[in-house]
Each structure stands twice: as C-alpha cells, then as structure tokens.
Amino acid sequence: MGFLSDLKTIEYKHWVFAVIAFFGTVASGFLIIFQFRPEIIEKYDLVKIIFLSLGLTLPIAMTNSMYYYYRDGFTRDRYVHFGAAFALNVVVIYIPLLISYFFSLHFRWFLALVALLEFMFFAAARWFKQKTTAPQETQR
C-alpha cells in the first residue's frame, strides 16, 4: 500500500470537496489578506498566512453550515452538506471581495457586504422553509 494506491482509492466526491473547501477557506482568506493588507504576505511565512486565512474564513463557513442545517437538516451526505456550505462561502466572500476591489472599498465595507449577503441567505432560507412547511388545513 503506497501513496499512489491510496490516491486511487479516493472517490471523486472527496476531491471535489477538497477543492471546494480550499477555495472556500484558504484561497478566499488569502485574497482577503492580499486585497486589504498585502504587506502581511511579504512579512509572514506560508504556514502563518494559511492559519490567518483560515481564521478569517472559517467563522463564515460555520455560519454557512448552520444555514444549510437550518434549511435541510442533516438529511444529506456530510460531504454534500459541508461542500455546499463551503461553496456558499465562496459566493459570500468572493462577490463582496470583487465589489471591494472594483470600488476601492475599505475592510469595514467588505465586512458589511459579507454580513448583508449572509443575512439575505438566511432570510431566503426562512422564506423557503415557510413555503415548504405551510400549515395543513384541518378536516372537519
């Protein structure tokens, strides 16, 4: 059992989950640092940058995980659930990051845009939950 044989046994959903998790946490955190404090990248080594990136993005990822739990419960496979949470993390971070880049906004505006998107997704989840669980009429 070598390294290559272990790689052959990994299913495609594990690879997809790893890629989505990377772009949802490490890559998006690195882009946040690069956008607002590029001097930190030159100052610190790679391990510290990775931990800082995770520190910036994992609270948002856990919030998105709660969003999917509120919407669906844990009825799906855990890879689908957390993969969807990390994919939502990509959307919630990259869109405000692009807006901040194009309009030269400060970090506070970026945080406000992230909070606004999170609020919109939670409001949509509540609306979706109310639509799907409408009260049943009583029979007489």
PEKARA-V394864 format. One record per pair of residues at least 24 apart in sequence whose ideal C-beta (glycine too) atoms are under 10 Angstrom apart, sorted by sequence separation. I is the first residue (numbers start at 1). GAP is how many residues later the second one is. D is the distance in whole Angstrom. If there is no record, write none. Layout:
# PEKARA-V394864
i & gap & d
I & GAP & D
I & GAP & D
This chain:
# PEKARA-V394864
i & gap & d
26 & 24 & 6
29 & 24 & 3
32 & 24 & 5
61 & 24 & 6
64 & 24 & 4
65 & 24 & 9
92 & 24 & 10
93 & 24 & 9
25 & 25 & 9
26 & 25 & 10
28 & 25 & 8
29 & 25 & 6
31 & 25 & 10
32 & 25 & 8
60 & 25 & 10
61 & 25 & 6
63 & 25 & 9
64 & 25 & 5
67 & 25 & 10
92 & 25 & 5
27 & 26 & 8
29 & 26 & 7
30 & 26 & 9
31 & 26 & 10
63 & 26 & 9
64 & 26 & 10
91 & 26 & 7
92 & 26 & 6
26 & 27 & 5
29 & 27 & 4
30 & 27 & 9
61 & 27 & 8
62 & 27 & 9
64 & 27 & 9
25 & 28 & 7
26 & 28 & 7
28 & 28 & 8
29 & 28 & 4
60 & 28 & 9
61 & 28 & 5
64 & 28 & 7
92 & 28 & 9
25 & 29 & 6
28 & 29 & 5
29 & 29 & 9
57 & 29 & 9
60 & 29 & 6
61 & 29 & 10
63 & 29 & 9
64 & 29 & 10
88 & 29 & 9
92 & 29 & 7
25 & 30 & 10
26 & 30 & 10
27 & 30 & 9
88 & 30 & 9
91 & 30 & 9
25 & 31 & 9
26 & 31 & 8
29 & 31 & 10
58 & 31 & 9
61 & 31 & 9
25 & 32 & 5
28 & 32 & 9
57 & 32 & 6
60 & 32 & 6
61 & 32 & 9
24 & 33 & 7
25 & 33 & 6
28 & 33 & 9
57 & 33 & 10
60 & 33 & 7
88 & 33 & 7
24 & 34 & 9
25 & 35 & 9
57 & 35 & 10
24 & 36 & 9
25 & 36 & 6
57 & 36 & 7
24 & 37 & 6
56 & 37 & 9
21 & 40 & 8
24 & 40 & 8
71 & 50 & 9
63 & 51 & 10
67 & 51 & 8
71 & 51 & 9
63 & 52 & 10
70 & 52 & 7
68 & 53 & 10
71 & 53 & 9
72 & 53 & 9
60 & 54 & 7
64 & 54 & 8
67 & 54 & 6
71 & 54 & 4
60 & 55 & 10
63 & 55 & 6
67 & 55 & 6
70 & 55 & 6
71 & 55 & 9
66 & 56 & 9
69 & 56 & 10
70 & 56 & 8
72 & 56 & 10
60 & 57 & 10
64 & 57 & 8
67 & 57 & 9
68 & 57 & 8
71 & 57 & 7
72 & 57 & 10
21 & 58 & 10
24 & 58 & 10
28 & 58 & 10
60 & 58 & 7
63 & 58 & 9
64 & 58 & 10
67 & 58 & 6
70 & 58 & 10
71 & 58 & 7
20 & 59 & 10
24 & 59 & 9
63 & 59 & 9
66 & 59 & 10
70 & 59 & 7
17 & 61 & 9
18 & 61 & 10
21 & 61 & 8
24 & 61 & 8
25 & 61 & 7
28 & 61 & 7
32 & 61 & 7
36 & 61 & 9
71 & 61 & 10
17 & 62 & 5
20 & 62 & 9
21 & 62 & 8
24 & 62 & 3
28 & 62 & 6
31 & 62 & 8
35 & 62 & 6
16 & 63 & 8
17 & 63 & 9
20 & 63 & 5
23 & 63 & 8
24 & 63 & 7
27 & 63 & 9
31 & 63 & 8
34 & 63 & 10
35 & 63 & 10
13 & 64 & 8
16 & 64 & 10
19 & 64 & 9
20 & 64 & 9
21 & 64 & 9
22 & 64 & 9
23 & 64 & 9
24 & 64 & 8
25 & 64 & 7
28 & 64 & 9
29 & 64 & 8
32 & 64 & 10
36 & 64 & 8
14 & 65 & 7
17 & 65 & 7
18 & 65 & 10
20 & 65 & 9
21 & 65 & 5
24 & 65 & 4
25 & 65 & 9
28 & 65 & 4
32 & 65 & 7
35 & 65 & 6
13 & 66 & 5
17 & 66 & 5
20 & 66 & 5
21 & 66 & 9
23 & 66 & 9
24 & 66 & 5
27 & 66 & 9
28 & 66 & 6
31 & 66 & 6
35 & 66 & 6
13 & 67 & 8
16 & 67 & 7
19 & 67 & 9
20 & 67 & 5
23 & 67 & 5
24 & 67 & 9
27 & 67 & 9
31 & 67 & 10
11 & 68 & 9
18 & 68 & 10
20 & 68 & 10
21 & 68 & 9
24 & 68 & 9
25 & 68 & 9
32 & 68 & 9
17 & 69 & 8
20 & 69 & 9
21 & 69 & 10
24 & 69 & 8
28 & 69 & 7
36 & 69 & 10
13 & 70 & 8
17 & 70 & 10
20 & 70 & 7
23 & 70 & 10
24 & 70 & 9
31 & 70 & 9
35 & 70 & 10
36 & 70 & 8
37 & 70 & 8
16 & 71 & 10
23 & 71 & 9
36 & 71 & 5
35 & 72 & 8
36 & 74 & 7
32 & 75 & 8
35 & 75 & 8
32 & 78 & 8
32 & 82 & 10
